[in-house]
Amino acid sequence: MKKWVLLAMVILSIIAGLMAINIRFPVRYLDIVHEHTGDLEPALILAVIMAESSFRQGAESHRGAQGLMQLMPATAEDIAQQMGMTNFHPEDVWQPETNIAMGSFYLNRLVNLFDGNIDNALAAYNAGRGNVNRWLSDPDFSHDGENIHTIPFPETYNYLRRVHFNRRIYNIILTLTRRTNP
């Protein structure tokens, strides 16, 4: 009888742990994410959404970044033009489909601009391309001109750490639940 009690406790602990992970790391809008990942993995897009807004559709930063992937209005206007969105309105960024499509497009573009370097692209997503280009050309921050070795903005340094941690968790969740591909 004691073995059954122990087994029940182990099973309940596993279930409680899985529930806690599901609460802390929600998997929302996955169909939209899959539709707009481009060359990126879904876990990365989910990780960025988690780091940017914790999946709060109406999130707005103190600097004015909006929606799930926290797009600045000027950046959203630029992305809309690049995407050929002829009927774009600034309030469209509050819609999950539009925000994820635009944020994913922009992140893919940054990855391409930085020759596949995810860290440089994520730093640019957070701190801006101009800052990343300056860091890459400064030997105090980049030893080789291709990788940032020291990020001078604590917010951006912590952002990259959060996104990478979230990405590992989402890769595990998507693999275990077999939702890595549509």
Phi, psi and chi 1 to 4 in degrees:
 res  aa     phi    psi   chi1   chi2   chi3   chi4
   1 MET       -  -36.3 -175.8   70.5  154.4      -
   2 LYS   -65.2  -33.1  -70.6 -178.2 -177.6 -178.2
   3 LYS   -63.5  -40.2  -70.7  179.9 -175.7  177.8
   4 TRP   -66.4  -38.8  -69.6  105.5      -      -
   5 VAL   -65.4  -44.4  170.7      -      -      -
   6 LEU   -62.6  -44.2 -178.1   59.9      -      -
   7 LEU   -61.7  -42.8  179.6   61.5      -      -
   8 ALA   -62.5  -39.7      -      -      -      -
   9 MET   -66.5  -39.5  -72.0  174.5   55.1      -
  10 VAL   -65.0  -45.7  167.5      -      -      -
  11 ILE   -62.7  -44.6  -70.0  171.3      -      -
  12 LEU   -64.2  -36.0  -72.2  173.9      -      -
  13 SER   -65.6  -41.5  -65.4      -      -      -
  14 ILE   -64.1  -45.3  -69.1  169.8      -      -
  15 ILE   -61.8  -43.9  -69.1  170.2      -      -
  16 ALA   -62.3  -40.6      -      -      -      -
  17 GLY   -63.4  -43.8      -      -      -      -
  18 LEU   -64.2  -39.1  -68.1  173.5      -      -
  19 MET   -64.2  -41.1  -71.3  173.6   63.0      -
  20 ALA   -63.6  -41.8      -      -      -      -
  21 ILE   -64.0  -41.7  -70.9  170.6      -      -
  22 ASN   -63.5  -35.5 -168.1   40.7      -      -
  23 ILE   -72.8  -44.1  -69.7  168.1      -      -
  24 ARG   -73.6  -32.9  174.5   64.8  179.8   92.7
  25 PHE  -126.8   77.2  -65.7   93.7      -      -
  26 PRO   -67.2  152.0   23.8  -30.9      -      -
  27 VAL  -116.4   92.3  179.3      -      -      -
  28 ARG  -116.7  156.3  -62.9 -174.0 -170.7  131.7
  29 TYR    60.0   26.1  -49.5  110.5      -      -
  30 LEU   -62.2  -36.1 -171.0   57.5      -      -
  31 ASP   -63.2  -39.2   54.6  -26.8      -      -
  32 ILE   -68.4  -43.2  -61.3  170.3      -      -
  33 VAL   -58.7  -48.6  168.6      -      -      -
  34 HIS   -58.4  -37.6  -82.4  -58.7      -      -
  35 GLU   -67.3  -27.4 -173.7  177.4  -23.0      -
  36 HIS  -120.6   14.3  -61.8  -72.4      -      -
  37 THR   -66.6  -28.5   54.2      -      -      -
  38 GLY    63.4 -125.4      -      -      -      -
  39 ASP   -89.6    0.1  -67.0  -30.5      -      -
  40 LEU   -93.7  159.7  -55.5  176.0      -      -
  41 GLU   -85.3  146.1   61.0 -175.9   19.1      -
  42 PRO   -55.2  -36.5  -23.5   31.6      -      -
  43 ALA   -60.1  -34.1      -      -      -      -
  44 LEU   -69.0  -43.5  178.8   60.4      -      -
  45 ILE   -63.4  -44.7  -58.3  -62.8      -      -
  46 LEU   -60.7  -39.8  -67.8  171.0      -      -
  47 ALA   -63.7  -39.7      -      -      -      -
  48 VAL   -67.3  -44.3  168.2      -      -      -
  49 ILE   -59.0  -43.9  -65.9  170.3      -      -
  50 MET   -62.1  -44.3 -175.2   64.9 -173.2      -
  51 ALA   -69.0  -35.7      -      -      -      -
  52 GLU   -79.3  -44.8  -68.6  -72.9   -9.7      -
  53 SER  -136.8   -2.2   68.2      -      -      -
  54 SER    52.2   35.6  -63.4      -      -      -
  55 PHE    65.4   23.5  -72.6   87.6      -      -
  56 ARG   -90.7  109.4  -68.7 -175.0  -31.7  -92.4
  57 GLN   -57.1  -36.7  179.5  179.7  -17.7      -
  58 GLY   -94.3   18.4      -      -      -      -
  59 ALA   -66.1  139.3      -      -      -      -
  60 GLU  -141.3  129.2 -175.0  167.3    8.5      -
  61 SER   -79.5  167.0   77.0      -      -      -
  62 HIS   -66.4  -16.9   64.0  -77.9      -      -
  63 ARG   -94.3   -5.5  -66.9 -174.6 -178.3  166.7
  64 GLY   102.7    4.3      -      -      -      -
  65 ALA   -68.7  142.1      -      -      -      -
  66 GLN  -128.0  146.1  -58.4  169.5  -26.9      -
  67 GLY    82.5 -171.3      -      -      -      -
  68 LEU   -57.4  -43.3  -67.9  167.1      -      -
  69 MET  -103.6   12.8  -65.7 -171.5   74.9      -
  70 GLN    51.3   68.7  -67.8  -70.2  -82.2      -
  71 LEU   -94.2  132.1  -59.8  170.9      -      -
  72 MET   -71.9  144.1  -66.8  -63.6  -71.7      -
  73 PRO   -53.9  -44.0  -29.7   37.5      -      -
  74 ALA   -65.3  -38.3      -      -      -      -
  75 THR   -66.0  -41.5  -57.6      -      -      -
  76 ALA   -62.0  -41.6      -      -      -      -
  77 GLU   -61.3  -44.0  -69.8  -78.6  -12.0      -
  78 ASP   -63.7  -45.2 -176.1   47.5      -      -
  79 ILE   -62.6  -43.1  -66.4  167.3      -      -
  80 ALA   -57.4  -42.2      -      -      -      -
  81 GLN   -64.2  -45.2  -75.4 -177.6  -22.5      -
  82 GLN   -63.7  -32.5  -67.9  173.9   35.6      -
  83 MET   -82.7   -7.3  -67.8  177.0   71.7      -
  84 GLY    74.8   27.9      -      -      -      -
  85 MET   -81.0  100.3  -62.2  171.6   75.1      -
  86 THR   -78.4  -21.4   56.2      -      -      -
  87 ASN  -114.8   36.5 -156.8   18.3      -      -
  88 PHE   -78.6  136.3  175.6   75.2      -      -
  89 HIS  -124.3  141.7  -57.9  -73.6      -      -
  90 PRO   -51.3  -34.2  -27.7   34.8      -      -
  91 GLU   -71.7  -10.8   61.8  -87.7    9.2      -
  92 ASP   -63.3  -24.3  -66.7  -15.0      -      -
  93 VAL   -64.8  -15.1  -62.9      -      -      -
  94 TRP   -80.1  -12.7  -62.4  106.9      -      -
  95 GLN   -84.5  127.7  -61.5  -55.8  -44.9      -
  96 PRO   -52.5  -46.0  -27.5   35.6      -      -
  97 GLU   -59.8  -46.7  172.0  117.1   22.9      -
  98 THR   -67.4  -45.3  -58.4      -      -      -
  99 ASN   -63.3  -45.5 -166.5  -79.0      -      -
 100 ILE   -67.5  -40.7  -67.3  170.0      -      -
 101 ALA   -60.7  -46.0      -      -      -      -
 102 MET   -71.2  -44.4  -65.6  176.5   85.9      -
 103 GLY   -63.5  -40.7      -      -      -      -
 104 SER   -67.3  -41.8  -62.3      -      -      -
 105 PHE   -58.7  -47.1  176.3   88.9      -      -
 106 TYR   -64.4  -44.0 -176.6   50.7      -      -
 107 LEU   -64.3  -41.6 -171.9   54.6      -      -
 108 ASN   -59.1  -42.6  -91.8  -73.7      -      -
 109 ARG   -62.3  -43.1 -174.4  167.3  174.0  -99.3
 110 LEU   -64.5  -41.2  -69.9  171.0      -      -
 111 VAL   -60.1  -42.9  169.1      -      -      -
 112 ASN   -65.7  -42.6  -72.2  -28.4      -      -
 113 LEU   -61.4  -33.3  -76.8  170.8      -      -
 114 PHE  -101.0   29.5  -69.6  105.1      -      -
 115 ASP    51.4   43.2  -63.1  -38.0      -      -
 116 GLY    84.4    1.1      -      -      -      -
 117 ASN   -80.1  102.8 -171.6  -49.5      -      -
 118 ILE   -62.2  -42.0  -62.0  -70.4      -      -
 119 ASP   -61.9  -44.5  -76.7  -16.1      -      -
 120 ASN   -63.0  -41.3  -69.2  -12.8      -      -
 121 ALA   -64.6  -43.9      -      -      -      -
 122 LEU   -65.5  -40.1  -70.9  171.0      -      -
 123 ALA   -61.8  -41.1      -      -      -      -
 124 ALA   -68.1  -37.3      -      -      -      -
 125 TYR   -60.0  -36.9 -166.0   93.5      -      -
 126 ASN   -87.6  -45.2 -179.6  -97.7      -      -
 127 ALA  -108.9   -8.7      -      -      -      -
 128 GLY   100.0  146.8      -      -      -      -
 129 ARG   -62.6  -38.2  -77.6 -178.5  -57.3 -171.0
 130 GLY   -60.0  -42.8      -      -      -      -
 131 ASN   -64.0  -44.9  -75.8  -41.2      -      -
 132 VAL   -63.5  -43.1  171.2      -      -      -
 133 ASN   -61.1  -39.8  -73.9  -30.8      -      -
 134 ARG   -64.0  -43.5  -89.0 -168.4  -59.6  -78.9
 135 TRP   -62.9  -40.4  -60.3  -21.5      -      -
 136 LEU   -67.0  -28.4  -70.6  170.3      -      -
 137 SER   -91.6   -0.2   64.8      -      -      -
 138 ASP  -107.7  117.1 -173.5  -28.6      -      -
 139 PRO   -61.9  -17.0    9.4  -14.7      -      -
 140 ASP   -69.7  -24.7  -71.8  -21.5      -      -
 141 PHE  -112.9  -22.5  -55.2  122.5      -      -
 142 SER  -140.0  117.7  175.4      -      -      -
 143 HIS   -76.5  -23.8  -52.7  -51.9      -      -
 144 ASP  -122.0   -1.4   59.0    8.7      -      -
 145 GLY    75.8    2.0      -      -      -      -
 146 GLU  -119.5  -26.1  -65.1  177.1   15.3      -
 147 ASN  -127.9  140.3  -59.4  -74.1      -      -
 148 ILE   -84.8  120.2  -55.8  167.9      -      -
 149 HIS   -95.9  -26.7  -62.6  100.0      -      -
 150 THR  -134.4  121.1  -56.9      -      -      -
 151 ILE   -97.8  114.9  -62.4  174.6      -      -
 152 PRO   -74.9  -13.3   24.3  -30.6      -      -
 153 PHE   -97.5  113.4  -67.1  179.1      -      -
 154 PRO   -55.9  -36.7  -23.1   31.7      -      -
 155 GLU   -61.3  -43.2  176.5 -173.4  -26.0      -
 156 THR   -71.1  -40.8  -58.1      -      -      -
 157 TYR   -57.9  -48.0  172.5   79.4      -      -
 158 ASN   -67.6  -34.1  -70.0  -33.0      -      -
 159 TYR   -60.3  -48.9  175.6   78.4      -      -
 160 LEU   -60.1  -42.4  -98.1   66.6      -      -
 161 ARG   -60.4  -45.0  -68.8 -175.8   61.7 -161.4
 162 ARG   -63.1  -46.1  -84.6 -165.7  -37.2  -84.7
 163 VAL   -62.6  -43.8  170.7      -      -      -
 164 HIS   -65.1  -40.5  -75.5  -57.8      -      -
 165 PHE   -62.9  -49.3  176.8   77.8      -      -
 166 ASN   -58.6  -40.8  -66.8  -13.2      -      -
 167 ARG   -60.9  -43.7 -177.2 -178.5 -177.1 -171.9
 168 ARG   -61.4  -43.9  -75.1 -169.2  -64.3  -86.2
 169 ILE   -63.1  -47.0  -62.1  -62.9      -      -
 170 TYR   -66.2  -34.1  -80.9  114.2      -      -
 171 ASN   -61.0  -42.6  -92.8  -39.4      -      -
 172 ILE   -64.7  -48.7  -68.5  167.3      -      -
 173 ILE   -59.4  -48.5  -68.7  169.7      -      -
 174 LEU   -66.5  -35.5  -64.9  177.4      -      -
 175 THR   -68.6  -47.4  -61.0      -      -      -
 176 LEU   -65.1  -32.8  -70.3  176.1      -      -
 177 THR   -95.9    4.4   58.1      -      -      -
 178 ARG    56.4   42.2  -61.5  171.1 -165.2 -114.6
 179 ARG  -117.1   29.3  -63.8 -171.9  -77.2  178.8
 180 THR   -72.8  -27.2   53.8      -      -      -
 181 ASN  -127.7  152.2  -64.3  -45.7      -      -
 182 PRO   -66.8      -   13.2  -16.7      -      -
